[in-house]
Amino acid sequence: MRFFPWGFWLLCVASAPARGDSGSKARSCAEVRQLYGAKGFSLSGVPQAEISGEHLRICPQGYTCCTSEMEENFANKSRSEFEAMMKEAGRSVQTILTAQYRSFDTIVPQAVPCTKFVKKKLYLKLTLCKGESF
C-alpha cells in the first residue's frame, strides 16, 4: 500500500497547469520551487518553467513543474514519514498493552486465593447437600 503525505499531493497539485490555461505560454515554477525547498530538498533539479510530464507516474502527466527525481524524492520522504508515524503509533500501543499486562498481572495473583476459597466453600456445600433430597 502506498501512502503519500499532504505535502506531496500539494506539490503535484501546485505543479499541474491551471484549468483554462491556453497552454501556449509556459508558467513559472516559483511556487513549486518554494514548496519543494521548504521540504528540505535542493532546488537544483526543479525546472524554472513547466515541462512535459508524460514520463511521470504520480504527478500530472501534462505540462508540470514536477520531474521524475522530484517524484522519487517525495516518495522516499513520504515513505520515511509514514514509517516514523507507524513506529510512534506502535510505541503508543505497546505502552498501553504493557500497562494493561501489569494491571492484569497484579490482579490475578490476588484473585487466586479468593477463587480457591469460593471453590472450597462450593465443594463443601455440594457434599452436604448430596445426602438431602430436593
N, C-alpha and C positions, 0 to 999 in steps of 0.2 A: 504494500500500500504506500502510495506517495503522499507526502504532506509538505506543503509549502506555506510558510507564514505569510501574513498580510503584506509585508514589505516586498516580497517577490511579486505578488499579484499587483501591487501598486505600481511597481516598476513596469510590468507588462502593460498595464492599462495606460500608464503615462507615456509609454513608448509607442503605443498604437496611434495611427493617424486619426485626427478628429473627423467626426462624421460631417459630411458636407464639404470637406476639403476637395478642391478640384484635383489635387494630386500633381498639378503642373509645377508647383514650387515646393522644394524640399523644406520641411520645417526644421527648426533648430532643436537640438537635443539638450539644451541647457537644463531643463527641469529634470530630465532623466539623469544627467551627469551629477546634478546636485543630490538626488536621491541615492544614486549609486555610491557617491563619495561619502555620504552620511552613514552608509552601512560599513564603511571602512575599506572599501575596495579602491584600487588605483584607477585613476581616470584615463590612463594611457590607452586602454582598449575600447573606450566609449567613443563612438563616432560624434562628430560635430553636427552633422545633419543626418536625416533619415536615410537608411539604406534598405535594400530589398531583404525581406525576411523569409524568403522561400525555403531556406535550409533549416529554419528554426523548428524545434519540437514543442516548445511550451509557449513562447511569446507569439504574438500575432505574426502571421506569415506575409502580410502585405508590407508596405513601407513602414519601417520601425526604427527605433533608436537602440534596439536590443541586438546583441551579437551572440554567437554560439558560446563564446568564452564567458560572457555575462550570464547566460543561462546556466552554464556549468557552475560558475562561482556561486550563484544564488542557490542552486540546487544543493550544493555541498554545504553552504551555510545553513540553509533550511533544515537539512538532514541533521546537522550537528545541534542546532537549536531544539529540534524536536526530540532528539535523544537526550539532551540535557533536561528538558521538561519531563520526559518519561522517567528519568533517573530520580528527579526530585519528587515526582508523584509516587514512585516506588518506595522512596525513603519514608514518605508520609504514611503509606500503607503499612510498611514494616514497623514503624513506631507504634501505630495503633494496634497491630496484631501482637507485638511484644507486650504492650501494656495489658491487653486482654488475657494473654497467656499467663502473665504474672498474677493477675487477679484470680484467674481460674486455679492456678497452682496453689494459691493460699487458701481458697475456699474449700477445695476438695479434701485436703487432709483434715480440715476442721469438721467436715460433714461425715467422714467415715466413721468415727466413734458414735456419732448420733445414729447413723444408719444401723450399726451393729446393735445398739440399744433397742431400736424400734424392731429390728428383726427378732431379737431375743424375746421381747415382750409379745410380739405377734405369735411366735412359736409356743410360748407358754399358754397363751390364750387358746390357741387351737388344740393343744394337747389336753387342756382342762375341759374343753367343750366336746371332745370326742366321745366321752362317756355319756353325755347327756343326749336325750332325744329332742329333736326340734319339732 
